[in-house]
Amino acid sequence: MILPITVENILQMTAGLVLMAMIGRIDAIAVGAIGIANVLYKILWGVFKGISTGTSVLVAQAYGAGNYKKLKSVTEQSFIISLIISVVFQQILYWFAEYLLVIFNPSSELLANGTLYLRIISISLPFAAVILLVSGVLQGMGNAKTPMISIGILNIVNIVFGYIFIFPMKMGLKGAAYAYNIAYITSALFGIYVLFSRNGVITNIGGRFEFNLNKNEVMDILGLGIPTSFETIFWQAAAIFITRAILTYGDIAYAAYQLGLQAESISYMPATGFGIAATTFIGQALGSRDKETGKKYLKQLIKYTVILTAFAGGALTFFPKPIMRLLTDDKEVIRIGAMYLVVMGLTQLPQNISGVLNGALRAAGYSKIPMINAGVGLWCIRVPFILIAAYVFKANIIWIWIGIGIDMSFRLLFSYLYFRKKNIWESRALVESE
C-alpha cells in the first residue's frame, strides 16, 4: 500500500512543480494570485479532507471487522453530506471571492488576479470533495492503487490543459484555472465510476447507492472528521496572517515563498503517504483486534519515513538553488526561496514522523489530538513568532522561515508525548464485527 500512496503524492508534487514552473514564467503577480486564492480554497477543502479522514477511519475498522454493511452505509452518508456542503461552499467562494481576498491586504493588481482565479476554480470544489472521499474509502479498504490512478489522471489532465491554455492559447492565469477545473471534473467522474458503477467497489459489496440520510452515522463521521477539518482550517487561517506578514516584504518575497512551498513538497508529500498508511493499517488492526500486527505496521512506517526523509530533506538542504531554478529564472526569487528550502530541509524529519504518529492516533479515534497539536503549534508558536519578527523587529525574512521550522520541530514532541499517554493499542474499536 505504501508504494502507490507514495507514487500518488509524488505525482501530485510533480504536477504542482510543473504547473508552478509554467505560471512562474508568467509573472510574480500570477504566482501570488494563486497563492492567496489557494489559502481560501483550502480552508473549505479542509472540511472535506476531514470528512474523508473520518470516513477512512470507519471504513478501515469496518473492513478489518468484516462488517461490509457498515462500510457501504458510511460511504453513502459521506457522499450525501459532502455534496450538499460543497455546493453551498462553492457558491460562497464564487460570489464573495473579492471580499474574502481583501483580508490579505493585497495590491489592487494582486486582488484582481486572485479574484479571477478563485471564482473560476470554485467550480471544482464539489468535484474535489468527491475525489477526497473516493480516496478515503478505497484507502480505508487497503486499496491505494486506484486513488493513485485517479490522481495520475487529475495531474496529467491538469498539466496538458495547463500547458495548452497558458502558452499556445496565451490565456495566462485564466487558462491555469480552467485547466484546474477540467482536471478535477475528470478525476471525480473516474472515482464515481470506480465506486458506484454496475461492477463498482461499493456496488459489489451491498448493491446500488441509496439516498437515505442516517443521522447517527453522519454524526459518527463528523465526530471523527471535524477535528481533522479544524486541523486543516487552523493551517489555512494561520496562512492568512503569515501571508500578510510575508507580503510586507514585497510581492517578490511572497512569490519565493509560494515556489518554495512547491519545492518543499519533494519531501513532505511523499511522506504524507506514510501517515495515510498508518491510519489504514492500524485502523484495520484495531478493527480485527490484532494489536501486535498494528505495532509492527507502525514500526515499519516510521523506519521508512526516516529513510525517505533523509534523502528528500537532504536534497532541499544541500541543493536549494538548483531546485529553485527549476521553477523560476528570477534571481531574487531564487535567492529568497533557497533560504526557505534550507530551513525546511533541516526540519522535515520531525514533521514527517509526527505525521505518522498523528495517522495512528486518528486510526484509534483520537482525531482531536492532531487538531490540538496544530492549534498549539500554529497559534502559540508559528504565528506569534512570525508577526513579532515581521512587524516589531522588521527582521530579515529568514527569521520568518526559522519560525516555521521551530513550529514543525515542536509538533514531533507533542505528538510523541500524547501517543505514549493514550496507549492506542488498548483502545476500543469504533466498529463491531457483523
C-alpha positions as CSV (number, residue, x, y, z in Angstrom):
1,M,0.0,0.0,0.0
2,I,2.8,2.4,0.8
3,L,4.3,2.5,-2.7
4,P,1.0,3.5,-4.5
5,I,0.4,6.2,-1.9
6,T,3.9,7.5,-2.3
7,V,3.7,7.5,-6.1
8,E,0.3,9.3,-5.8
9,N,1.9,12.0,-3.7
10,I,4.9,12.2,-6.0
11,L,2.6,12.6,-9.0
12,Q,0.8,15.4,-7.2
13,M,4.1,17.0,-6.2
14,T,5.5,16.8,-9.7
15,A,2.4,18.2,-11.3
16,G,2.4,21.1,-8.8
17,L,6.1,21.8,-9.6
18,V,5.4,21.7,-13.4
19,L,2.3,23.9,-13.2
20,M,4.0,26.4,-10.9
21,A,7.0,26.5,-13.2
22,M,4.6,27.4,-16.1
23,I,2.9,30.1,-14.0
24,G,6.3,31.3,-12.8
25,R,7.1,32.2,-16.4
26,I,4.0,34.5,-16.5
27,D,5.0,36.8,-13.6
28,A,5.2,37.1,-9.9
29,I,1.7,38.5,-9.6
30,A,0.3,35.4,-11.1
31,V,2.2,33.2,-8.6
32,G,0.9,35.4,-5.8
33,A,-2.7,35.4,-7.0
34,I,-2.7,31.6,-7.0
35,G,-1.2,31.6,-3.5
36,I,-3.8,33.8,-1.9
37,A,-6.7,32.2,-3.7
38,N,-5.5,28.7,-2.7
39,V,-5.4,29.7,1.0
40,L,-9.2,30.4,1.0
41,Y,-9.9,27.4,-1.3
42,K,-8.0,25.1,1.0
43,I,-9.9,26.3,4.1
44,L,-13.0,24.9,2.6
45,W,-11.2,21.9,1.0
46,G,-10.1,21.1,4.6
47,V,-13.7,20.5,5.6
48,F,-13.9,17.7,3.0
49,K,-10.5,16.4,3.9
50,G,-11.8,15.9,7.4
51,I,-14.9,14.1,6.3
52,S,-12.8,11.9,4.1
53,T,-10.5,11.1,7.0
54,G,-13.4,10.3,9.3
55,T,-14.8,8.1,6.6
56,S,-11.5,6.3,6.1
57,V,-11.1,5.5,9.8
58,L,-14.6,4.0,10.0
59,V,-14.2,2.1,6.6
60,A,-10.8,0.7,7.8
61,Q,-12.2,-0.6,11.1
62,A,-15.4,-1.9,9.3
63,Y,-13.2,-3.7,6.7
64,G,-11.0,-5.1,9.5
65,A,-14.1,-6.3,11.4
66,G,-15.7,-7.8,8.2
67,N,-18.7,-5.5,8.6
68,Y,-19.4,-4.7,4.9
69,K,-22.9,-3.4,5.6
70,K,-21.5,-0.7,7.8
71,L,-18.8,0.1,5.3
72,K,-21.3,0.7,2.5
73,S,-23.6,2.8,4.7
74,V,-20.7,5.0,5.9
75,T,-19.6,5.6,2.3
76,E,-23.1,6.6,1.2
77,Q,-23.6,9.0,4.2
78,S,-20.3,10.7,3.5
79,F,-21.1,11.3,-0.1
80,I,-24.5,12.8,0.6
81,I,-23.3,15.3,3.2
82,S,-20.2,16.2,1.2
83,L,-22.1,17.0,-1.9
84,I,-24.6,19.2,-0.1
85,I,-22.0,21.1,1.9
86,S,-19.7,21.5,-1.2
87,V,-22.3,23.1,-3.3
88,V,-23.0,25.7,-0.6
89,F,-19.3,26.5,-0.1
90,Q,-18.8,26.8,-3.9
91,Q,-21.5,29.5,-4.1
92,I,-19.9,31.4,-1.2
93,L,-16.4,31.3,-2.9
94,Y,-17.8,32.4,-6.3
95,W,-20.0,35.3,-5.2
96,F,-17.8,36.6,-2.3
97,A,-14.3,36.0,-3.7
98,E,-13.2,39.6,-3.8
99,Y,-14.4,40.4,-0.4
100,L,-12.8,37.3,1.1
101,L,-9.4,38.1,-0.6
102,V,-9.3,41.6,0.8
103,I,-8.3,40.0,4.2
104,F,-4.8,39.6,2.8
105,N,-4.4,43.3,2.2
106,P,-3.1,42.7,-1.4
107,S,-2.2,45.2,-4.0
108,S,-5.0,46.1,-6.4
109,E,-3.4,44.1,-9.2
110,L,-2.9,41.1,-7.0
111,L,-6.5,41.3,-5.7
112,A,-7.9,41.5,-9.2
113,N,-5.9,38.4,-10.4
114,G,-6.7,36.5,-7.2
115,T,-10.4,37.1,-7.5
116,L,-10.4,36.0,-11.1
117,Y,-8.6,32.7,-10.3
118,L,-10.6,31.9,-7.2
119,R,-14.0,32.4,-8.9
120,I,-13.1,30.1,-11.7
121,I,-11.6,27.3,-9.5
122,S,-14.5,27.4,-7.1
123,I,-16.4,25.3,-9.6
124,S,-14.1,22.4,-8.9
125,L,-14.9,22.3,-5.1
126,P,-17.7,19.7,-5.3
127,F,-15.5,17.5,-7.5
128,A,-12.6,17.9,-5.1
129,A,-14.9,16.6,-2.3
130,V,-15.7,13.6,-4.4
131,I,-12.1,12.8,-5.1
132,L,-11.1,13.1,-1.5
133,L,-14.0,10.7,-0.5
134,V,-13.1,8.1,-3.1
135,S,-9.5,8.1,-1.9
136,G,-10.6,7.9,1.8
137,V,-12.9,4.9,1.2
138,L,-10.6,3.0,-1.0
139,Q,-7.5,3.6,1.2
140,G,-9.5,2.5,4.2
141,M,-10.1,-0.8,2.5
142,G,-6.4,-1.1,1.7
143,N,-6.7,-0.2,-2.0
144,A,-4.2,2.5,-2.7
145,K,-3.6,1.8,-6.4
146,T,-7.0,3.1,-7.6
147,P,-6.6,6.5,-5.8
148,M,-3.1,6.7,-7.4
149,I,-4.6,6.2,-10.8
150,S,-7.2,8.9,-10.0
151,I,-4.6,11.4,-9.0
152,G,-2.5,10.4,-12.0
153,I,-5.4,11.2,-14.3
154,L,-6.0,14.5,-12.5
155,N,-2.4,15.7,-12.8
156,I,-1.9,14.6,-16.4
157,V,-5.0,16.4,-17.5
158,N,-4.0,19.4,-15.4
159,I,-0.5,19.6,-17.0
160,V,-1.7,19.0,-20.6
161,F,-4.5,21.5,-20.5
162,G,-2.4,23.9,-18.4
163,Y,0.3,24.0,-21.0
164,I,-2.1,24.4,-23.9
165,F,-4.1,27.2,-22.2
166,I,-1.1,29.1,-20.7
167,F,1.3,29.0,-23.7
168,P,-0.1,28.2,-27.2
169,M,-3.5,29.8,-26.4
170,K,-1.9,32.6,-24.3
171,M,-4.7,32.6,-21.7
172,G,-2.3,33.1,-18.7
173,L,-3.8,32.8,-15.3
174,K,-7.3,32.2,-16.6
175,G,-6.0,29.3,-18.6
176,A,-4.4,27.7,-15.5
177,A,-7.8,28.0,-13.6
178,Y,-9.7,26.4,-16.5
179,A,-7.2,23.5,-16.6
180,Y,-7.6,23.0,-12.9
181,N,-11.4,22.6,-13.2
182,I,-11.2,20.2,-16.2
183,A,-8.7,18.0,-14.3
184,Y,-10.8,17.8,-11.1
185,I,-14.0,17.0,-13.0
186,T,-12.3,14.2,-15.0
187,S,-10.8,12.6,-11.9
188,A,-14.1,12.9,-9.9
189,L,-16.1,11.1,-12.7
190,F,-13.5,8.3,-12.7
191,G,-13.9,7.9,-8.9
192,I,-17.7,7.8,-9.0
193,Y,-17.4,5.1,-11.7
194,V,-15.0,3.0,-9.7
195,L,-17.2,3.0,-6.6
196,F,-20.8,3.1,-7.9
197,S,-20.8,1.7,-11.4
198,R,-22.6,-1.7,-12.1
199,N,-19.4,-3.5,-11.1
200,G,-18.1,-0.9,-8.7
201,V,-16.4,-1.5,-5.4
202,I,-19.4,-0.4,-3.2
203,T,-22.0,-1.8,-5.6
204,N,-20.4,-5.3,-5.3
205,I,-20.5,-5.1,-1.5
206,G,-24.1,-4.1,-1.0
207,G,-25.9,-3.1,-4.2
208,R,-26.9,0.3,-5.6
209,F,-26.2,3.7,-4.0
210,E,-29.1,4.7,-1.6
211,F,-30.0,8.3,-0.9
212,N,-31.1,7.7,2.7
213,L,-29.7,10.0,5.3
214,N,-28.8,8.3,8.6
215,K,-28.3,10.9,11.3
216,N,-26.4,8.6,13.7
217,E,-23.8,7.6,11.1
218,V,-23.5,11.2,9.9
219,M,-22.7,12.2,13.5
220,D,-20.1,9.4,13.8
221,I,-18.4,10.6,10.6
222,L,-18.4,14.2,11.6
223,G,-17.2,13.3,15.1
224,L,-14.1,11.9,13.6
225,G,-13.8,14.2,10.7
226,I,-14.5,17.7,12.1
227,P,-11.3,17.7,14.3
228,T,-9.3,16.9,11.1
229,S,-11.2,19.6,9.3
230,F,-10.3,22.1,12.0
231,E,-6.7,21.0,11.9
232,T,-6.6,22.0,8.2
233,I,-8.6,25.1,8.8
234,F,-6.1,26.1,11.6
235,W,-3.4,25.8,9.0
236,Q,-5.1,27.9,6.4
237,A,-6.3,30.5,8.9
238,A,-2.8,30.9,10.1
239,A,-1.7,31.2,6.5
240,I,-3.7,34.4,6.2
241,F,-1.6,36.0,8.9
242,I,1.6,34.5,7.6
243,T,0.7,35.7,4.1
244,R,0.1,39.3,5.2
245,A,3.4,39.2,7.1
246,I,5.3,37.9,4.1
247,L,3.7,40.4,1.8
248,T,5.2,43.2,3.9
249,Y,8.5,42.1,2.3
250,G,7.0,42.6,-1.2
251,D,5.4,40.5,-4.0
252,I,8.8,39.0,-4.9
253,A,9.3,37.6,-1.4
254,Y,5.8,36.1,-1.5
255,A,6.4,34.6,-4.9
256,A,9.6,33.0,-3.5
257,Y,7.6,31.6,-0.6
258,Q,4.9,30.1,-2.9
259,L,7.6,28.5,-5.1
260,G,9.4,27.3,-2.0
261,L,6.3,25.5,-0.8
262,Q,6.1,23.7,-4.1
263,A,9.7,22.7,-3.9
264,E,9.3,21.6,-0.3
265,S,6.7,19.1,-1.4
266,I,9.6,17.0,-2.7
267,S,9.9,15.8,0.9
268,Y,6.6,16.2,2.7
269,M,4.2,15.0,0.0
270,P,5.7,11.5,-0.4
271,A,6.0,11.2,3.4
272,T,2.3,12.1,3.7
273,G,1.5,8.7,2.3
274,F,3.0,7.1,5.4
275,G,0.6,8.9,7.6
276,I,-2.3,7.7,5.5
277,A,-1.0,4.2,5.6
278,A,-0.8,4.4,9.4
279,T,-4.5,5.3,9.6
280,T,-5.4,2.4,7.3
281,F,-3.3,-0.4,8.6
282,I,-3.6,0.5,12.3
283,G,-7.4,1.1,11.8
284,Q,-7.8,-2.4,10.3
285,A,-5.6,-3.9,13.0
286,L,-7.8,-2.3,15.7
287,G,-10.9,-3.4,13.9
288,S,-9.8,-7.0,13.9
289,R,-8.5,-6.8,17.5
290,D,-4.9,-7.5,16.3
291,K,-2.8,-5.0,18.2
292,E,0.6,-6.9,17.7
293,T,0.2,-6.5,13.9
294,G,-0.6,-2.8,14.4
295,K,2.6,-2.3,16.4
296,K,4.6,-3.9,13.6
297,Y,3.0,-1.7,11.0
298,L,3.8,1.4,13.0
299,K,7.4,0.4,13.5
300,Q,8.0,-0.2,9.7
301,L,6.2,3.1,8.8
302,I,8.4,5.2,11.0
303,K,11.5,3.4,9.7
304,Y,10.8,4.1,6.0
305,T,9.7,7.6,6.8
306,V,13.1,8.3,8.2
307,I,14.9,6.8,5.2
308,L,12.8,8.7,2.7
309,T,13.1,12.0,4.6
310,A,16.9,11.6,4.8
311,F,17.2,11.7,1.0
312,A,14.4,14.2,0.2
313,G,15.2,16.6,3.1
314,G,18.9,16.4,2.2
315,A,18.1,17.5,-1.3
316,L,16.4,20.6,0.0
317,T,19.2,21.4,2.4
318,F,22.2,20.9,0.0
319,F,20.8,21.8,-3.4
320,P,18.3,24.7,-2.8
321,K,19.3,27.0,-5.6
322,P,19.3,24.3,-8.4
323,I,15.8,23.3,-7.2
324,M,14.5,26.9,-7.2
325,R,16.0,27.4,-10.7
326,L,13.7,24.6,-12.0
327,L,10.7,26.8,-11.0
328,T,11.8,30.3,-12.0
329,D,14.5,32.3,-13.6
330,D,14.1,35.4,-11.4
331,K,17.4,35.7,-9.4
332,E,15.9,37.4,-6.4
333,V,13.1,34.9,-6.1
334,I,15.7,32.1,-6.3
335,R,17.8,33.7,-3.6
336,I,14.9,34.1,-1.1
337,G,13.4,30.8,-1.9
338,A,16.7,29.0,-1.4
339,M,16.9,30.3,2.2
340,Y,13.4,28.9,2.8
341,L,14.4,25.4,1.4
342,V,17.5,25.1,3.6
343,V,15.4,25.7,6.8
344,M,12.7,23.4,5.6
345,G,15.1,20.7,4.7
346,L,16.5,20.7,8.2
347,T,13.1,20.3,9.8
348,Q,11.4,17.7,7.5
349,L,12.3,14.7,9.7
350,P,10.3,15.9,12.8
351,Q,7.4,17.0,10.6
352,N,7.2,13.7,8.8
353,I,7.5,11.4,11.8
354,S,4.8,13.5,13.5
355,G,2.6,12.8,10.5
356,V,2.8,9.1,11.0
357,L,2.1,9.3,14.7
358,N,-0.9,11.5,14.0
359,G,-2.2,9.0,11.5
360,A,-2.0,6.2,14.1
361,L,-3.9,8.4,16.6
362,R,-6.7,9.1,14.1
363,A,-7.0,5.3,13.4
364,A,-7.7,4.8,17.1
365,G,-10.4,7.5,17.1
366,Y,-8.2,10.2,18.8
367,S,-8.6,12.7,15.9
368,K,-8.8,15.7,18.4
369,I,-5.1,15.3,19.3
370,P,-3.6,16.2,15.9
371,M,-6.1,19.1,15.9
372,I,-4.8,20.3,19.2
373,N,-1.2,19.8,18.1
374,A,-1.9,22.0,15.0
375,G,-3.7,24.7,17.0
376,V,-1.0,25.0,19.7
377,G,1.9,24.9,17.2
378,L,0.4,27.4,14.8
379,W,-1.2,29.9,17.2
380,C,1.2,29.7,20.1
381,I,4.5,29.4,18.2
382,R,4.4,30.0,14.5
383,V,2.1,32.9,14.0
384,P,3.3,34.9,17.1
385,F,6.9,34.4,16.1
386,I,6.3,35.5,12.6
387,L,4.2,38.5,13.5
388,I,6.8,39.7,16.0
389,A,9.7,39.2,13.6
390,A,7.9,41.0,10.7
391,Y,6.1,43.8,12.4
392,V,8.0,44.5,15.6
393,F,11.6,43.8,14.7
394,K,11.2,44.0,10.9
395,A,13.8,41.2,10.8
396,N,15.3,39.7,7.7
397,I,12.9,37.3,6.0
398,I,15.0,34.3,7.0
399,W,13.5,34.7,10.5
400,I,10.1,34.0,9.1
401,W,11.4,30.7,7.8
402,I,13.1,29.9,11.1
403,G,9.8,30.5,12.9
404,I,8.1,27.9,10.7
405,G,10.9,25.5,11.4
406,I,10.6,25.8,15.2
407,D,6.9,25.0,15.0
408,M,7.5,21.9,12.9
409,S,10.0,20.6,15.4
410,F,7.7,21.2,18.3
411,R,5.0,19.1,16.7
412,L,7.0,15.9,17.0
413,L,7.5,16.3,20.7
414,F,3.7,17.0,21.2
415,S,2.6,14.0,19.0
416,Y,5.1,11.6,20.7
417,L,4.0,12.6,24.3
418,Y,0.3,12.2,23.5
419,F,0.9,8.9,21.6
420,R,2.6,7.5,24.7
421,K,-0.1,8.9,27.0
422,K,-3.1,7.5,25.1
423,N,-1.8,3.9,24.5
424,I,-3.9,3.4,21.4
425,W,-3.4,-0.4,21.5
426,E,-5.8,-0.6,24.4
427,S,-8.5,1.5,22.6
428,R,-12.0,0.1,22.0
429,A,-12.8,-0.5,18.3
430,L,-15.2,2.0,16.8
431,V,-16.9,-0.6,14.6
432,E,-18.1,-4.0,15.8
433,S,-17.9,-7.2,13.8
434,E,-21.1,-8.0,11.8
